[in-house]
Amino acid sequence: MTAPQLKHFQGIPLSVLDLAPILEGSTAAQSFKHSTDLAQHAEKWGFSRYWLAEHHNMPGIASSATPVMIGHIAGATEHIRVGSGGIMLPNHAALVIAEQFGTLESLYPGRIDLGIGRAPGSDQATAFALRRTLHSRVEDFPLQLDELQAYFDTNPSARVRAFPGEGLNIPIWLLGSSDFSARLAAEKGLPFAFASHFAADYTLPALNIYRGHFTPSNVLEEPYAMVGVNIIAADTEERARWLATSQQQQFLSLRRGEPTQLKPPIDDIDQVWSPFEQAAIEQTLDSRATIIGTPDTVKQKLERFLAETKANEIIVNSQIFCHEDRLRSYEIVAGLME
């Protein structure tokens, strides 16, 4: 079967970031069904890739076993690239990640992306449960990345080798929300994805560092930057703002240290948060990278953000309670592509 033609917005591809939300009163099993359905629609609508994010100890996110979900989504689709946005490398042995993604690439050749981050994807207690230590240093991450890349090289003399994994061409992306990964991605000549969807203020400084210090490699001759955007689109402004209260409640629960399942929309978010909490969450969900509204509003704000960042690709997160509303939001975004 011939792969469908990928579509673009203003000449650049759009992709999907899925946190596999577990809805209030629902289960992870239902979340996986929703993710599968969304991925199949995203493929049909012409999105470039479908990434899943590693998070732990969060009752509202089902993608903790990220490679397992990647395999499931890849198996339920035919052409769209599927990957991690991302795998938190310090949580794992580099050899295990090489073997897991070597397996995925062997099963679904030419379709697997390996996005790597260095945060725990949760709190410090959970990080300890995953890593059995809290003595890791910032300096360790580049060494872990070197080790991971080495497992994908063909080296018959190495004492430890990744099978499957060795000799496979699996694109490695560095993910970040600060300048650390921007500098490392530039140094190693790797593609870079910035978490603008919750760190908008740092987007341009990080991209400037990445582009200004980029060193060509056998992976990339020129820098390639992806930025994250929250989009909650609906057919009316009122409905879009109402749908957005689910994501706002999710960030509120995280701020209070009481993460919950994704809650349904509410009519008056001001009855739930304090003015101080509202200011903090609105700073996190900055309107430059959190776009809420009708197709016209989304198009205008997405064009503005693209002009500001000059990104090579945009990855879209949509934390929406009702699956049909979530599909409609991505359908509206797809309608902006040509």
C-alpha positions as CSV (number, residue, x, y, z in Angstrom):
1,M,0.0,0.0,0.0
2,T,1.4,3.4,-1.0
3,A,2.1,5.8,1.8
4,P,-0.2,8.9,1.8
5,Q,1.3,12.2,0.9
6,L,2.4,14.1,4.0
7,K,0.8,17.5,4.5
8,H,2.4,20.7,5.7
9,F,1.4,24.0,7.4
10,Q,3.2,27.0,5.9
11,G,5.7,24.5,4.3
12,I,6.5,22.6,7.5
13,P,5.2,19.3,8.8
14,L,3.0,19.0,11.9
15,S,3.1,16.0,14.3
16,V,1.2,14.7,17.3
17,L,2.4,14.5,20.9
18,D,0.2,12.1,22.9
19,L,0.3,11.9,26.7
20,A,-2.3,9.1,26.6
21,P,-4.6,10.8,29.1
22,I,-6.6,8.7,31.5
23,L,-9.9,10.3,31.9
24,E,-11.6,10.8,35.3
25,G,-13.7,7.6,35.9
26,S,-12.0,5.8,33.1
27,T,-9.0,3.3,32.7
28,A,-5.7,3.0,31.0
29,A,-7.2,0.4,28.7
30,Q,-9.7,3.0,27.4
31,S,-6.8,5.5,27.1
32,F,-4.9,3.1,24.8
33,K,-8.0,2.6,22.6
34,H,-8.3,6.4,22.3
35,S,-4.6,6.7,21.4
36,T,-4.8,4.0,18.8
37,D,-7.9,5.7,17.2
38,L,-6.2,9.1,17.3
39,A,-3.0,7.7,15.7
40,Q,-5.0,6.1,12.9
41,H,-6.8,9.4,12.2
42,A,-3.5,11.4,12.4
43,E,-2.0,9.1,9.8
44,K,-5.0,9.6,7.5
45,W,-5.0,13.3,8.0
46,G,-1.3,13.6,7.0
47,F,0.5,14.3,10.2
48,S,4.2,13.5,10.1
49,R,4.9,11.6,13.3
50,Y,3.2,10.4,16.4
51,W,5.2,10.6,19.7
52,L,4.4,9.3,23.1
53,A,5.9,10.7,26.4
54,E,7.4,8.9,29.3
55,H,5.8,9.9,32.7
56,H,5.6,8.0,35.9
57,N,3.4,8.1,39.1
58,M,0.8,10.2,37.4
59,P,-2.7,8.8,37.5
60,G,-3.8,10.9,34.5
61,I,-1.1,9.7,32.1
62,A,-1.0,6.1,30.7
63,S,2.3,6.2,28.6
64,S,4.7,5.2,31.4
65,A,5.8,2.0,29.4
66,T,6.6,4.1,26.4
67,P,8.3,1.6,24.1
68,V,5.4,-0.8,24.6
69,M,2.9,1.9,23.5
70,I,5.1,2.8,20.6
71,G,5.0,-0.8,19.4
72,H,1.3,-1.0,19.8
73,I,0.7,2.3,17.9
74,A,3.1,1.3,15.1
75,G,1.3,-2.0,14.8
76,A,-2.0,-0.3,14.5
77,T,-0.9,2.1,11.8
78,E,0.9,1.7,8.4
79,H,3.0,4.7,7.5
80,I,3.2,7.4,10.2
81,R,6.5,7.6,12.1
82,V,6.1,6.6,15.7
83,G,8.4,7.5,18.5
84,S,9.2,8.8,22.0
85,G,8.7,12.4,23.1
86,G,10.6,11.3,25.0
87,I,12.4,8.5,26.8
88,M,14.0,9.8,30.0
89,L,17.4,8.2,29.5
90,P,18.7,8.6,33.1
91,N,15.8,6.3,34.2
92,H,17.1,3.4,32.1
93,A,20.2,1.5,31.2
94,A,21.4,2.7,27.7
95,L,21.7,-0.9,26.6
96,V,18.1,-1.6,27.4
97,I,16.9,1.4,25.4
98,A,19.1,0.3,22.5
99,E,17.6,-3.2,22.5
100,Q,14.1,-1.9,22.9
101,F,14.3,0.5,20.0
102,G,16.3,-1.9,18.0
103,T,13.4,-4.3,18.4
104,L,10.9,-1.6,17.4
105,E,13.0,-0.6,14.3
106,S,13.3,-4.2,13.3
107,L,9.6,-4.7,13.5
108,Y,8.6,-1.4,11.9
109,P,11.6,-0.5,9.7
110,G,12.0,3.2,8.8
111,R,9.2,4.3,11.1
112,I,10.8,4.7,14.6
113,D,12.1,7.8,16.3
114,L,14.0,7.9,19.6
115,G,13.5,11.2,21.4
116,I,15.7,11.4,24.5
117,G,15.3,13.6,27.6
118,R,17.2,13.9,30.9
119,A,14.4,14.8,33.4
120,P,12.9,12.0,35.6
121,G,9.4,12.4,34.1
122,S,8.1,12.6,37.7
123,D,9.0,13.5,41.3
124,Q,12.3,12.7,43.1
125,A,10.7,9.8,45.1
126,T,9.6,8.2,41.8
127,A,13.0,8.9,40.2
128,F,14.6,7.0,43.1
129,A,12.2,4.1,42.6
130,L,13.2,4.0,38.9
131,R,16.9,4.6,39.2
132,R,17.6,3.2,42.7
133,T,19.9,6.2,43.3
134,L,19.6,10.0,43.3
135,H,23.4,10.5,42.8
136,S,23.2,11.1,39.1
137,R,24.9,14.2,37.8
138,V,24.1,16.5,34.9
139,E,27.5,15.5,33.5
140,D,26.4,11.9,33.3
141,F,23.7,12.5,30.6
142,P,26.2,13.2,27.7
143,L,28.0,10.0,28.7
144,Q,24.8,8.0,28.7
145,L,24.0,9.5,25.3
146,D,27.4,8.5,23.9
147,E,26.9,5.0,25.2
148,L,23.5,4.8,23.6
149,Q,24.8,6.0,20.2
150,A,27.7,3.5,20.4
151,Y,25.3,0.6,20.7
152,F,23.7,1.5,17.3
153,D,27.2,1.5,15.7
154,T,28.6,-1.6,14.2
155,N,31.6,-2.6,16.4
156,P,32.5,-6.3,16.4
157,S,35.3,-5.7,19.0
158,A,32.9,-4.2,21.6
159,R,32.5,-6.4,24.7
160,V,28.8,-5.4,25.0
161,R,26.7,-5.1,21.9
162,A,23.0,-4.5,21.4
163,F,21.1,-7.2,19.5
164,P,18.8,-6.0,17.9
165,G,20.0,-2.5,17.6
166,E,23.6,-2.6,16.3
167,G,23.8,-1.2,12.7
168,L,20.3,0.2,12.7
169,N,19.6,3.7,11.6
170,I,17.2,5.0,14.3
171,P,17.0,8.8,14.4
172,I,17.9,10.2,17.9
173,W,16.4,13.5,18.9
174,L,17.3,15.5,22.0
175,L,14.4,17.0,23.9
176,G,14.6,19.8,26.4
177,S,13.0,22.7,28.2
178,S,16.2,24.7,28.9
179,D,19.5,25.4,27.3
180,F,21.3,22.2,28.4
181,S,19.9,19.9,25.7
182,A,20.1,22.7,23.1
183,R,23.8,22.9,23.6
184,L,24.3,19.2,23.6
185,A,22.2,18.7,20.5
186,A,24.2,21.4,18.7
187,E,27.5,19.9,19.8
188,K,26.5,16.4,18.5
189,G,24.7,17.6,15.4
190,L,21.3,16.0,16.3
191,P,17.8,17.2,15.8
192,F,16.4,19.1,18.7
193,A,12.8,19.3,20.1
194,F,12.0,22.1,22.6
195,A,9.1,21.9,25.0
196,S,7.6,25.2,24.2
197,H,4.2,24.0,25.3
198,F,5.2,24.4,28.9
199,A,8.3,26.5,28.7
200,A,7.5,29.2,26.1
201,D,9.7,31.9,27.7
202,Y,12.8,29.8,27.1
203,T,12.0,28.8,23.5
204,L,13.9,31.5,21.5
205,P,17.0,31.5,23.8
206,A,17.2,27.7,23.5
207,L,16.7,27.8,19.7
208,N,19.3,30.5,19.3
209,I,21.8,28.5,21.2
210,Y,21.1,25.4,19.2
211,R,21.3,27.1,15.9
212,G,24.3,29.3,16.8
213,H,26.4,26.4,18.1
214,F,25.3,23.7,15.7
215,T,28.1,21.4,14.4
216,P,27.3,19.4,11.2
217,S,27.4,15.7,11.7
218,N,26.8,12.5,9.7
219,V,23.2,12.8,11.0
220,L,22.5,16.4,10.0
221,E,24.2,19.0,7.9
222,E,22.0,21.8,9.2
223,P,20.1,22.3,12.5
224,Y,16.6,20.9,12.6
225,A,14.3,22.2,15.4
226,M,10.9,21.1,16.4
227,V,8.7,23.0,18.9
228,G,5.8,21.9,21.0
229,V,2.5,23.6,21.0
230,N,-0.8,23.0,22.9
231,I,-3.8,23.4,20.6
232,I,-7.3,23.1,21.8
233,A,-9.5,23.9,18.8
234,A,-13.3,23.8,18.4
235,D,-15.9,25.3,16.2
236,T,-16.6,28.2,18.5
237,E,-14.3,30.2,20.8
238,E,-16.6,29.5,23.8
239,R,-16.4,25.7,23.4
240,A,-12.6,25.8,22.9
241,R,-12.2,27.8,26.1
242,W,-14.5,25.4,27.9
243,L,-12.6,22.4,26.7
244,A,-9.3,24.0,27.8
245,T,-10.3,23.9,31.4
246,S,-9.4,20.2,31.5
247,Q,-5.8,21.0,30.8
248,Q,-5.8,23.9,33.2
249,Q,-7.2,21.7,36.0
250,Q,-4.5,19.1,35.2
251,F,-1.7,21.7,35.6
252,L,-3.4,23.0,38.8
253,S,-3.4,19.5,40.3
254,L,0.3,19.1,39.4
255,R,1.1,22.5,41.0
256,R,-0.7,21.5,44.2
257,G,1.3,18.2,44.3
258,E,-1.9,16.2,43.9
259,P,-1.9,14.8,40.3
260,T,-5.3,13.4,39.2
261,Q,-6.9,11.8,36.2
262,L,-7.8,14.3,33.4
263,K,-10.9,16.0,34.6
264,P,-14.0,17.0,32.5
265,P,-14.4,20.7,31.5
266,I,-16.0,23.1,33.9
267,D,-18.0,26.2,33.4
268,D,-16.0,28.5,35.7
269,I,-12.3,27.8,36.3
270,D,-12.1,30.8,38.5
271,Q,-14.1,28.9,41.1
272,V,-11.3,26.4,41.3
273,W,-8.0,28.3,41.3
274,S,-6.7,31.2,43.3
275,P,-5.4,34.4,41.5
276,F,-1.9,33.3,42.4
277,E,-2.4,29.8,40.9
278,Q,-4.1,31.3,37.8
279,A,-1.1,33.6,37.2
280,A,1.4,30.7,37.6
281,I,-0.5,28.3,35.3
282,E,-1.1,31.0,32.7
283,Q,2.7,31.6,32.7
284,T,3.3,27.9,32.1
285,L,0.6,27.6,29.5
286,D,1.7,30.8,27.7
287,S,-0.7,32.0,25.0
288,R,2.2,32.0,22.4
289,A,2.4,28.2,22.6
290,T,-1.0,27.3,24.1
291,I,-3.5,28.1,21.3
292,I,-7.2,28.0,22.1
293,G,-10.0,28.8,19.7
294,T,-11.6,28.4,16.3
295,P,-9.9,27.4,13.1
296,D,-9.2,31.0,12.2
297,T,-7.7,31.7,15.7
298,V,-5.6,28.6,15.6
299,K,-4.3,29.5,12.1
300,Q,-3.4,33.0,13.0
301,K,-1.6,32.2,16.3
302,L,0.2,29.2,14.8
303,E,1.4,31.3,11.9
304,R,2.7,33.9,14.4
305,F,4.5,31.3,16.5
306,L,6.1,29.8,13.5
307,A,7.2,33.2,12.3
308,E,8.7,33.8,15.7
309,T,10.5,30.5,16.1
310,K,11.3,29.6,12.5
311,A,10.8,26.0,13.5
312,N,11.3,23.2,11.1
313,E,8.4,21.2,12.6
314,I,5.6,21.7,15.1
315,I,4.4,18.9,17.4
316,V,0.9,19.4,18.8
317,N,-0.4,18.3,22.2
318,S,-4.1,18.4,22.9
319,Q,-5.2,17.5,26.4
320,I,-9.0,17.3,25.9
321,F,-11.3,15.3,28.0
322,C,-13.8,13.9,25.5
323,H,-12.3,11.8,22.8
324,E,-14.6,13.1,20.1
325,D,-13.6,16.7,20.9
326,R,-10.0,15.7,20.9
327,L,-10.4,14.2,17.4
328,R,-12.2,17.3,16.2
329,S,-9.4,19.5,17.5
330,Y,-6.8,17.6,15.6
331,E,-9.1,17.5,12.5
332,I,-9.2,21.3,12.6
333,V,-5.4,21.4,12.8
334,A,-5.2,19.0,9.9
335,G,-7.5,21.2,7.9
336,L,-4.9,24.0,8.1
337,M,-2.4,21.8,6.3
338,E,-2.0,21.6,2.5
